[in-house]
Amino acid sequence: MIYLDNAATSFPKPEAVYDTVYTFMKESCANPGRSSHKMARESAACVMKTRDSLAELFNIKNPLQIAFTPNATYALNMAIQGLLKTGDHVVTTAMEHNSVLRPLYELRRKGLISYTIVKPRTIYGDIDARDILRAVRYNTRLVVVSSSSNVTGTVLPYRELGEYLKKRRIHYLVDASQGAGVLPLDVESMQISMLAFPGHKSLLGPQGTGGLYVADNIKLRSIFQGGTGSRSFETIHPSFMPDMLESGTLNVPGIAGLGAGVDFILKTGIDEIRKKKQLLIDRLHERLSGIKRIKLYSKPENNSSIIALSIEGIDSSEAANILDSKYEIAVRPGFHCAPLAHKELKTESTGLIRISPGYFNTLDEIEYTADSLIEIANRQD
């Protein structure tokens, strides 16, 4: 199987990820922060080590400002629902995932907030930073932007907004689901207030992992309450990070594996990873450009490593099924939990085929994939 669905979950992982999860499960699988015995201390040390690695990757001064979550969806909900108050206004974009759109819609449905959605200027999903800034109002409390579209791979202007928003005292949330591990993310220089990230995509960790960075000047309301191992005699949930957002037992085996994935990235280098992925999407785009019946919705430049396309006369799900069953190629068809993006791209009836190479894919696999897509397209004549 040629796996080209890394924008959903990366595969394969570095060998160290598998080894770390197995070893932890076998030797040190205890609750961190709940007991003082050796295994509990080892678990706590493992969690802290992963916080330290993530802090290094994202240039976070205090690793304790990172809370672990089951995925980026939880992190985004914690940030959005934990921050916003009645009467607040939010600016976001049409290229966002439902993990952003649905919490905002639910708050608006209840009459609590309002929001403005900035539309892309091209079929690739390009968002102009000036359009986001023009949408800011007197009561804007939060701007939410993805680092990259999960549909087209187009990098959004996440690096250009932070300084302006900080001057206006507007909080800035970046959804790094398609950026963490492949795009530069520096919360200090980019003035990012909150950063939500999954562990299982380009950070190369296991599923069931993710996190939320919260700047120390932001106080969120906890949307989950429970045991934290701290201040256990109090019925009031802790208000300090990371306990404020970490209720219940953490997925420590997953966090251990995430730490191994992040360490691989730190050792390899973001630039080297980006260079390899760029090579793959450049070649795929080159092979498919100009092919009759294939329409590309991604450009290779300013891209986090996604090529989205449609084949005239065939639904995206049918094409993906052919790729899977006949050619043994795994891709993602459909609407990618991003309805507004597909509406803007005018692909809401057929969806798109999303091809997302990972660091461990090869040029030979890309060539075979291009040959397969061209063969499918030619059959439509």
N, C-alpha and C positions, 0 to 999 in steps of 0.2 A: 504493500500500500504506500502510495506517495501522499504524504499528509501535508495539505496546503490550507489548513484551517486554524492557523496560529493566532489569528485575531480573536478567535473564540477561546481557545486554550492551547498553549504551546505544547508541542510534542515533536520529538522526544525531549526529555529533560537532560541536563548534564548528569553524568553517572554519579557525581557526588550527592545530588539530590536524592536519588534512590537509596544510596548507601546511608545517608544521614537519617532519613526517615526510618529505615529498617533498624539501624543501630539504636536510635532513640527509643523506638517501640519495644525493643528487646531488653534494653539496659536501664533506661532512665525515665520511663513513662509514669510520672507522678504529677500531682497538681502543684503548679508554682504558686508561691505566696500563701499557701494554706497551712503548711507544716514546716518544721525545722529539721526534718530528717534529711539524710544525704541525697536521696533521690529527688525530693522536693527542691532542695537547693540546686541540684544539677538542672532541673527543669527551669527554675527561675533564671539561672545563668544562661541557659540556651535562649530563652525569650529575650533577655537583655542583649545578648550578642547579636541577635537578628535586628533588634532596634538600633543598635550601634551601626550595623552595616547599612541599613536603610537611611539612617541619618547622614552617613558619609555619602551615599549615592545622591541624596536630594539636598545636601548642604543644610541640614537641620541642626541648629546649635545644641538643642536639648533633646536627646532621644526619647525622653519621657513625654514629649509632646506628641508622640506617635501612639495611637491606639490600634490594636489589632481587631479586625472584623472578619466575618466569614467570606466577604467579597466586597467589591466596590459598590454594589447596590446598597448594602447596609451602610457603608461609609457615607454615601451621598445622602441617604435618608437621615442619618444622624446629623449631618451638617445642615441640611435644608430645614428639617423639622425642628432641630435643636436651636437654630438661630432666629428664624423669622418670627415676627410678632404681628399682631393685628394692625393693618394699615400699611404694611411694608410693600415696597415695589421691588421687583426682580427683573433683571435683564439677562436673557439667555439667547440661544440661537436655534434655528430650525434643524441644525445638524446634530442635535443632542440625542442621546439614547433615552429610552423610556425611564431609565433609572433617575434621570433628571426631570423629564417632562411629567411623569405621573405624580410624583410628590408635589410638584408645583400646581398641577391641575387640581389635585385633591384639596390643597389649601385654598385655591381660588374658588372651588366649588362650595366650600364651606363659608365663603365670604370673608376670609381672613386676609388675603393678599391680592395683589394684582401683578401682572407681569407683561413684559414686551418681548416678543420673539423676533430676532433679527434674521432676515433671510439671506441666503447666499447670492452671490452675483454671477456665478457661472454654473454649468452643469457638473462641474467637479466638486462643488460644495464650498468654494472659496468664500470666506467671510472677511469683510473689511473691518479693521479695528475702529475706523472712524464711524461706521454705522452703529457699532456697539456703544461707543461713547456718546453719540448723538441721542441714543435711546435713554440715557440716564435722566432721571427726574429728581425733583427736590426730595422725594421720599424713598429713593432707591437705596436699599440696604445691602443688596447682594447682587453680584454679577457672577454667573455660572457659565464657564466655557470649557469645552473638551480640548485637550491638547491636540487631538486629531480625530477626524470623522471615522467612525467604525464602519461606515458604508463605503466611502471612496478612498479613505486613507489620507485625504487632504489635511495638512497641518493647519490648524486654526491659529489666529494671532494671539496665542496665550502668553507669549513673551513680551507683548507690547502694551499690556493694559495695566499691570500692577502699580506702577509708579503714579499714574494719573489717579487711579482709584484710591490709593492710599492717601493722596492729598485731599481727596473729596471725602475721606473717612467712610468709604464704601468697602465692605468686605468682598473678598475675591476668592471664589472656589474654583479650582481646576479639577476636572475629571480626567485623570491620567490613565484611563483604562487602555487607550491605544497609544500611550506615550511612554509610560514608565518602563525603563529598560532599553529604550531605543532612541528616545529624544532627550535632549538636555533639559533637566528640570532642577532649578536652583531656587528654593523658596525665598532665600535672602535677596539675591540680586533681582529676581522677578517679582518680589513683593507679593508673594502668594500667601493669602490668609489661611486657606485650608486646601489640602491636597488629598484627594481620594484616589486610591489605587488598588487594583486586584493583584493577588500574588501569583495567579496561575497562568497569566498571559506572558508578556515579554520579560517579566521578572523571573520566569522559569521555575516557579515553585509549584506545589501541589494545589489542586482545587480545594476550596474551602478555606482559602487564606486571602487576606487583603488588609487594608488599613486606612486610617485617616489621620493626617497631620493637622493639628490645630495650633495656630499661633498663640503665644502665651497671653496676648491681650484680648482674646476672645473667650467668652464664657458661654458655653452651650448648655441647654437644658438636656438632661439625659432622657432619652425616649425609652430606655430599658432600665429597670432597677433590679437589683439582686445582690448576690454575694460577690464580694471583691477580694476578700481576705484582709481588708483594711477596715478599721473602725467598726468591727463586727457587732459591737454592743449597741450601736446607734441604729435607729430605724430610718434615719435620713440617709439617702444615698450620698456617697462622697462627691464633692464638687471639684476635685482636683484631678488632673491628668496623670496617668492614663486611666485610673480607676473609674472616673466619671463615665467612660464609654466602654469599659470592659467588664460587663456583668457576666457572672458564671464562669465555668471552666473554659479556658482557652484551648484552641486546637494546637496544642504544643507540638505534636509530631509534624503537623503541617507547617507550623512556624519554623521548626528546625529545618525542614526541607526548603522553605522559602529563604532562610538565611544562607543555605548552600547555593541556591540559585543566584541570590544577590552577590555573594562572594565571587561566583563565576563571572558575573558581569563586571564587577570591580577589577578583577584580575585581567579579563579580556579587554575591557575598555569599551565604553559606549560608542566611541568613534569607529572602532573596528567592527563592532556589531552592526552599526548603521551602514558602514561601507559594504559589508557582505550582503545585507538585505537589499541595499540599493542596486548592487550588481544584478541581483535576481529579478527585481521588478523592472529594471531598465531593459533587460533581455526579453522578458515576457511582453512588455509593452511594444518593444521593437518588432517582435515576431507577429503580434496581432494587429498592429496598426495597418490600416488600409485593407484588411481582409474583408471581402464581401460578406454581408450579413452579421458581422461582429461590430458592435458599437461599444466603445470604451468610455467609461465614466470616471476614469482615474488618469491623472497625468503622473509621470514618474518623478518629476521634480517636486520638492516640498511635500513629500509623501512618507508616511510612517510604515510603509511596506504592505500596501493593499492594491490590488488591481480589481476593479469592479467592471462587469461587462454584461451585455445582453446579446443573445443570438436571435436574430429575426426569425419569427415563425415558431419559436419554441419557448415554453415557460421555463423560468429559471430552475424550478424544482425538477422538471423533467430532464433538463440538461445535466443537472448535478447527479441525478440518478444514473444517467448514462455514463457519466465520468466515473462514478463509483462502481457500477456493476460490470461494465465492459473494460474500462481502462484502469481500474483500481486507483483512482485519484480522489482524494477527499477534499471537498470544497464546501462552502456555505451558500445555499441559495436563499431566496425569499426577501424578507423585509428588515431583518437584522435589528428588530426592536427599535427602529428609528422611523416611525411613520411620517413625520414631517419632512425628513430628509428625502424620502421617496416621493412624497407629494411634490416637493420642489423640483426634483429630478424628473418628474412625470413618469415614474416607473411603478406607480402604485397598483397597476393591473397585473404585471408579470413578475415584479421583483427583479433582483439582480443576482448574478453569480459573483460571489466574492472569493477571490483567490488571495491568500495571505501567507507568503513564504516565511519561514523561520530561519534562524541562524544556521541550523543544521541541514537545511536543504541544499541541493547541488544544482549546478547549471544543467547537467544532464537531465535532471528531473523537470526543470523548467522547459527544456527543449521538448521533452516527451509530452508535457502538458500542452504546450503550444500546438504541437502536431495533432494531438487529440481534439482540441477545440476546433481547429481548422477543419478536421475531418468531419466533426459533427455539423459545423456550419455548412460545409459543402453538400451534405446530405439533404439540406433543405431546398436544394434546387429542383 
